[in-house]
Amino acid sequence: MTKQKSARRIVIASFLAASATLLGLPLQAQAADPVLLNASYDVTRELFKDINPAFVDYWKKTTGETVSVNQSHGGSSKQARSVADGMEAAVVTMNQANDIDILVDRGVVTADWAKKFPNGASPFYSTVVYLVRKGNPKQLKNWDDLAKPGVQVIIPNPKTSGNGRYTFLAAWGSVLKKGGSEAQARELVGKIIKNVPILDAGGRGATTTFTQREIGDVLITFENEVNLVRTEFGDKFDVVYPTTSILAESPVAVVDKVVDRRNLRKQATGYLNYLYTEEAQEIIAKHSLRPRSEKAFKKYNANFRQVALFSVDEVFGGWKAAQKKFFDDGGEFDKIYQK
């Protein structure tokens, strides 16, 4: 190579580097700080606004690395489909195992995801309760009351929302737990669905319908959501706990296909492990989500009332069986709704 050609290449390289700097473009030699995307369900927005900066500080102190975390929120099943279709989420934090199993079927999460973190990869849980207008004018106290004529019930769509599915199963299971039959459960849920004027796609949309659009007599949603509403809107609403309700676990998983391609496995795994630390468990409890830590639960036990909870595994044989029976096309929900 002649000296003239060598000098010309040096000049060109210097020009390109200077241009990249002026245009704000990263140089190939400069490694960007890792960025995680957490695809989560609708009513965890406020939780992760507090969790994420705490994790960023924790990660910097423990590893010396600067990391940032972005969020995506929506109906749980809608989020799962988005990740399956290519959303570049490094982790998913859902409100039911079935939505992560969808990602297993699509080959983006490994089948053993529930064994990779404690408590079946569920760092916190909740249940569904009732939010009613102040004074509870319709005197709605239990699942049977929601089936009465003239009562408007607000729930999100069980086809797109984990919140909606938990509500459907909580009502159905309440009959079975009392010794009732499948036919009696179907009748009760059918009457409740008949009282639903609007099916929003996700839990937060249903909350807006009830609180801001002032439609409905009762909103069925997660315990943390009703406490958030009462904090925001003051004394306009009351919370009612039914006699029995459902255990709503919030499973998490690393999106293997994304983290391996983008070299983010260490950070993504660290993020989900952080959710089990005492620091994070306290943040979770502050947001009225039930922590796994006994210490955090006791400290914030005023946020959590005692209620008899049953699990999807216990009553319905697990999420896969429940999905097939109730929420797949042509399942119990479709049959009831089409009537």
DASULHU-V440092 format. One record per backbone hydrogen bond with DSSP energy under -1.0 kcal/mol. NH is the residue of the N-H (numbers start at 0). CO is the residue of the C=O. If there is no record, write none. Layout:
BEGIN
nh=NH co=CO
nh=NH co=CO
END
This chain:
BEGIN
nh=5 co=1
nh=6 co=2
nh=7 co=3
nh=8 co=4
nh=9 co=5
nh=10 co=6
nh=11 co=7
nh=12 co=8
nh=13 co=9
nh=14 co=10
nh=15 co=11
nh=16 co=12
nh=17 co=13
nh=18 co=14
nh=19 co=15
nh=20 co=16
nh=21 co=17
nh=22 co=18
nh=24 co=19
nh=29 co=26
nh=35 co=67
nh=37 co=69
nh=38 co=90
nh=39 co=71
nh=40 co=92
nh=43 co=40
nh=47 co=43
nh=48 co=44
nh=49 co=46
nh=50 co=46
nh=51 co=47
nh=53 co=49
nh=54 co=50
nh=55 co=51
nh=56 co=52
nh=57 co=53
nh=58 co=54
nh=59 co=55
nh=60 co=56
nh=61 co=57
nh=62 co=58
nh=63 co=59
nh=67 co=33
nh=69 co=35
nh=71 co=37
nh=77 co=159
nh=78 co=74
nh=79 co=75
nh=80 co=76
nh=81 co=77
nh=82 co=78
nh=83 co=79
nh=84 co=80
nh=85 co=82
nh=86 co=81
nh=88 co=86
nh=89 co=36
nh=90 co=36
nh=91 co=252
nh=92 co=38
nh=93 co=250
nh=100 co=96
nh=101 co=97
nh=103 co=99
nh=104 co=100
nh=105 co=101
nh=106 co=103
nh=107 co=102
nh=108 co=102
nh=112 co=109
nh=114 co=111
nh=115 co=112
nh=120 co=116
nh=121 co=117
nh=124 co=289
nh=125 co=247
nh=128 co=220
nh=129 co=239
nh=130 co=218
nh=131 co=237
nh=133 co=235
nh=135 co=132
nh=138 co=135
nh=146 co=143
nh=147 co=144
nh=150 co=147
nh=152 co=194
nh=153 co=217
nh=156 co=199
nh=159 co=156
nh=160 co=156
nh=164 co=160
nh=165 co=161
nh=166 co=162
nh=167 co=163
nh=168 co=164
nh=169 co=165
nh=170 co=166
nh=171 co=167
nh=172 co=168
nh=173 co=169
nh=175 co=171
nh=176 co=172
nh=178 co=175
nh=179 co=174
nh=184 co=180
nh=185 co=181
nh=186 co=182
nh=187 co=183
nh=188 co=184
nh=189 co=185
nh=190 co=186
nh=191 co=187
nh=192 co=188
nh=193 co=189
nh=194 co=191
nh=195 co=192
nh=205 co=201
nh=206 co=202
nh=207 co=203
nh=208 co=204
nh=209 co=205
nh=210 co=206
nh=211 co=207
nh=212 co=207
nh=214 co=208
nh=216 co=151
nh=217 co=151
nh=218 co=130
nh=219 co=153
nh=220 co=128
nh=222 co=126
nh=225 co=221
nh=226 co=222
nh=227 co=223
nh=228 co=224
nh=229 co=225
nh=230 co=226
nh=231 co=227
nh=232 co=228
nh=233 co=229
nh=237 co=131
nh=239 co=129
nh=244 co=307
nh=246 co=309
nh=247 co=125
nh=249 co=123
nh=251 co=120
nh=252 co=91
nh=254 co=89
nh=255 co=253
nh=256 co=107
nh=258 co=254
nh=259 co=255
nh=260 co=256
nh=261 co=257
nh=263 co=258
nh=267 co=263
nh=268 co=264
nh=269 co=265
nh=270 co=266
nh=271 co=267
nh=272 co=268
nh=273 co=269
nh=275 co=272
nh=276 co=273
nh=280 co=276
nh=281 co=277
nh=282 co=278
nh=283 co=279
nh=284 co=280
nh=285 co=281
nh=286 co=282
nh=287 co=284
nh=288 co=283
nh=289 co=124
nh=296 co=292
nh=297 co=293
nh=298 co=294
nh=299 co=295
nh=300 co=297
nh=302 co=299
nh=303 co=300
nh=307 co=242
nh=309 co=244
nh=314 co=310
nh=315 co=311
nh=316 co=312
nh=317 co=311
nh=321 co=317
nh=322 co=318
nh=323 co=319
nh=324 co=320
nh=325 co=321
nh=326 co=322
nh=327 co=322
nh=330 co=327
nh=331 co=324
nh=332 co=325
nh=334 co=330
nh=335 co=331
nh=336 co=332
nh=337 co=333
END
